[in-house]
Amino acid sequence: MIKALIVDDEPKSRNVLAHYIETYVEEIREVKQAESVDIALEILKTFRPNIVFLDVEMPGKNGFDFLRALKEPAFEVIFTTAYNQYAVQAIRFSALDYLLKPVDPDELRSAVDRFLKKQNVHQNPVLFDNLVRNIAHKRASEFRLAVPYLDGVSFFTLDQIVRLQGEGNYTNIFIKSRKPVLASKTLKHYEEMLTEFGFIRTHKSHLVNPKFIAKLMADHDLVELLDGSRVEISRRKKEEVLLQLPLGNQPLDK
């Protein structure tokens, strides 16, 4: 039996989410509600939820204060938040799940389905630590990206990432001065996060950090990176890539 705890200061939001859970998520059989972080922590002394639906912005102590108070959480956290680009970016960079308010029943169902696929794997507390760290920074460009893979999770700043290469449902992430990491996310997943930070999709299989571009080859079909690797530029992406390239990367002879 799956149990859930809803932590949200707004009664309407709590009641709507509880109703959606009862109506659309038959796997969750017991739901408790808390209107504040302190009440939630008190409930956790006797109640063992599998999922906590955690509001990000609450008066007094917020969702991140709740995370700081946790020592070894044995439950999944799904954040609920009215659209706040900075908070959503921090959550996504930390490889954590979220729902936008007002909560959509289909999105709720999808979030629970994602939980069910990995429910035998406890959420790694270091992901929470990374989220708290990210939120503490004043600029999203300073976030650390959490990269889950088969044996654990690694964290990288954007200026460490040279390029990303799609491998089906996985992505090879090439890091400055170390071996690449095979992440259990698609290239599209990373593109949606990194494009606004200047990363360039040169090809259906490649996403490149322009800071590491060394040369644009004369025929404009390849770009050479500072680590010596060469990445293909697809025909339909060529014009877009040329417009995004840093100044000074002029075509060179082959």
Legacy VTK file of the C-alpha trace (Angstrom):
# vtk DataFile Version 3.0
C-alpha trace
ASCII
DATASET POLYDATA
POINTS 254 float
0.000 0.000 0.000
1.398 3.378 -1.033
1.036 6.243 1.419
1.353 9.952 0.651
1.805 13.168 2.589
0.770 16.539 1.124
2.665 19.514 2.557
1.099 22.821 1.462
-0.066 25.921 3.323
-3.060 26.447 0.998
-6.115 24.356 2.019
-7.620 24.476 -1.472
-4.425 23.200 -3.069
-4.164 20.376 -0.538
-7.790 19.332 -0.961
-7.695 19.436 -4.773
-4.542 17.331 -4.866
-6.009 14.869 -2.351
-9.149 14.615 -4.505
-7.116 13.973 -7.652
-5.114 11.290 -5.853
-8.302 9.579 -4.678
-9.854 9.800 -8.146
-6.936 9.080 -10.474
-4.251 7.273 -8.452
-5.681 4.064 -7.054
-2.237 2.874 -5.960
-2.144 5.500 -3.202
-4.411 4.201 -0.438
-3.690 6.615 2.418
-3.133 10.381 2.308
-2.341 12.789 5.127
-2.085 16.577 4.918
0.142 19.141 6.621
-0.278 22.907 6.404
3.291 23.700 7.449
6.782 22.253 7.628
6.612 21.879 11.411
3.336 19.952 11.247
4.742 17.757 8.456
7.804 16.904 10.535
5.542 16.042 13.467
3.420 13.752 11.251
6.571 11.975 10.032
7.243 10.774 13.587
4.384 8.271 13.300
3.504 8.190 9.582
5.769 6.627 6.950
4.794 7.974 3.516
6.191 6.613 0.273
5.673 9.963 -1.463
5.682 13.514 -0.134
4.034 16.149 -2.330
5.933 19.213 -1.166
4.978 22.820 -1.855
8.037 24.932 -2.630
6.816 28.332 -1.451
5.213 28.526 1.991
5.239 31.303 4.607
7.694 30.827 7.431
9.548 27.625 6.650
9.418 26.638 2.982
9.926 23.383 1.109
13.692 23.750 1.162
13.661 24.174 4.938
11.780 20.877 5.055
14.563 19.229 3.066
17.225 20.672 5.368
15.420 19.119 8.341
15.503 15.614 6.846
18.331 13.296 7.829
17.714 10.079 5.939
14.409 10.403 4.039
12.931 7.054 3.022
10.400 8.539 0.641
10.197 10.161 -2.780
9.619 13.916 -2.955
7.505 15.386 -5.739
7.563 19.166 -5.566
4.444 21.214 -6.248
4.907 24.826 -7.256
3.219 27.689 -9.025
5.410 28.492 -12.012
8.677 29.846 -10.700
11.350 29.513 -13.343
14.266 29.697 -10.921
12.834 27.047 -8.567
11.831 24.764 -11.449
15.330 25.046 -12.950
16.910 24.197 -9.595
14.639 21.169 -9.176
15.285 19.886 -12.697
19.060 20.410 -12.395
18.916 18.307 -9.220
17.214 15.384 -11.044
14.082 15.675 -8.895
10.420 15.578 -9.916
7.825 18.349 -9.757
4.243 19.297 -10.618
3.169 22.774 -11.639
0.153 24.354 -9.961
-2.679 24.158 -10.643
-1.949 20.448 -10.719
-3.117 18.634 -13.819
-4.508 15.110 -13.181
-2.623 13.662 -16.159
0.660 15.151 -14.939
-0.043 13.755 -11.482
-0.660 10.334 -12.962
2.607 10.547 -14.943
4.588 11.613 -11.868
3.245 8.678 -9.859
3.989 6.309 -12.743
7.600 7.541 -12.720
7.705 6.843 -8.991
6.300 3.347 -9.458
9.032 2.483 -11.947
11.725 3.181 -9.378
9.947 2.734 -6.051
12.420 0.122 -4.848
15.207 2.702 -5.112
15.310 5.248 -2.296
15.798 8.815 -3.404
19.412 9.763 -2.875
19.723 12.383 -0.088
22.599 14.000 -1.990
20.035 15.106 -4.600
18.277 17.110 -1.886
21.622 18.529 -0.746
22.385 19.590 -4.303
18.976 21.255 -4.640
19.516 23.253 -1.449
22.949 24.245 -2.777
21.523 25.277 -6.140
18.797 27.391 -4.580
21.419 29.210 -2.499
23.090 30.541 -5.656
21.979 33.825 -7.143
22.293 32.726 -10.783
20.988 29.591 -12.461
24.218 29.397 -14.471
25.945 28.459 -11.189
23.738 25.405 -10.600
25.321 21.973 -10.437
23.735 19.432 -12.750
22.926 16.102 -11.079
23.624 13.225 -13.474
22.087 9.890 -12.387
23.612 6.741 -13.843
23.582 3.021 -13.119
25.940 3.073 -10.134
25.056 6.401 -8.558
24.996 10.114 -9.291
27.610 12.725 -10.202
27.432 16.524 -10.136
28.909 18.916 -12.682
28.919 22.661 -13.187
28.030 23.873 -16.679
31.582 24.989 -17.412
32.787 21.410 -16.875
30.513 19.957 -19.565
32.142 19.850 -23.016
29.369 18.139 -24.960
26.566 15.584 -24.775
25.888 12.745 -27.177
22.580 10.905 -27.383
22.626 7.104 -27.191
18.957 6.103 -27.506
17.363 6.536 -24.081
20.757 7.432 -22.596
23.194 10.307 -22.966
26.978 10.273 -22.906
28.139 13.406 -21.118
31.717 14.386 -21.929
33.378 16.215 -19.059
36.532 18.341 -19.054
39.556 16.381 -17.779
37.724 13.166 -16.895
35.992 10.154 -18.433
32.498 10.597 -19.916
29.450 9.589 -17.895
26.556 7.593 -19.371
23.417 9.217 -17.961
20.033 7.487 -17.765
18.237 10.406 -19.460
17.629 11.272 -23.114
19.493 14.010 -24.975
16.192 15.871 -25.356
15.879 15.978 -21.556
19.225 17.782 -21.303
18.563 19.990 -24.313
15.433 21.367 -22.635
17.534 22.424 -19.640
20.776 23.555 -21.252
19.762 25.428 -24.410
19.010 28.601 -22.472
22.569 28.505 -21.144
23.992 28.625 -24.668
24.418 24.920 -25.416
23.990 24.283 -29.148
22.154 21.327 -30.700
24.380 20.779 -33.732
22.842 17.460 -34.733
20.102 15.091 -33.589
22.744 13.256 -31.546
24.894 16.138 -30.306
24.582 19.036 -27.851
27.686 21.225 -27.518
28.945 23.771 -25.005
30.117 26.651 -27.247
32.825 27.587 -24.727
34.721 24.483 -25.836
34.483 25.114 -29.588
37.980 25.460 -31.074
37.350 25.425 -34.826
34.562 25.467 -37.349
35.712 23.397 -40.306
35.780 24.985 -43.762
32.798 23.090 -45.149
30.758 23.873 -42.001
29.876 20.183 -41.594
32.000 19.646 -38.507
33.005 21.592 -35.426
36.211 20.772 -33.562
36.276 21.075 -29.781
39.137 21.915 -27.440
39.435 18.272 -26.391
40.178 17.343 -30.017
36.841 15.696 -30.723
34.854 16.615 -33.825
31.081 16.866 -33.842
28.825 16.713 -36.875
26.618 19.636 -37.903
23.471 18.482 -39.675
22.376 20.280 -42.851
19.155 21.596 -41.353
20.986 22.822 -38.227
23.848 24.550 -40.072
22.392 28.062 -40.290
21.182 27.975 -36.683
24.585 26.766 -35.452
26.476 29.455 -37.377
24.310 32.155 -35.788
25.003 30.829 -32.286
28.740 30.291 -32.565
30.995 32.563 -30.497
32.776 35.312 -32.399
36.230 34.371 -33.563
35.469 30.768 -34.499
36.056 31.285 -38.186
36.037 28.419 -40.713
39.453 26.826 -41.159
40.895 24.671 -43.907
40.517 20.953 -43.464
LINES 1 255
254 0 1 2 3 4 5 6 7 8 9 10 11 12 13 14 15 16 17 18 19 20 21 22 23 24 25 26 27 28 29 30 31 32 33 34 35 36 37 38 39 40 41 42 43 44 45 46 47 48 49 50 51 52 53 54 55 56 57 58 59 60 61 62 63 64 65 66 67 68 69 70 71 72 73 74 75 76 77 78 79 80 81 82 83 84 85 86 87 88 89 90 91 92 93 94 95 96 97 98 99 100 101 102 103 104 105 106 107 108 109 110 111 112 113 114 115 116 117 118 119 120 121 122 123 124 125 126 127 128 129 130 131 132 133 134 135 136 137 138 139 140 141 142 143 144 145 146 147 148 149 150 151 152 153 154 155 156 157 158 159 160 161 162 163 164 165 166 167 168 169 170 171 172 173 174 175 176 177 178 179 180 181 182 183 184 185 186 187 188 189 190 191 192 193 194 195 196 197 198 199 200 201 202 203 204 205 206 207 208 209 210 211 212 213 214 215 216 217 218 219 220 221 222 223 224 225 226 227 228 229 230 231 232 233 234 235 236 237 238 239 240 241 242 243 244 245 246 247 248 249 250 251 252 253
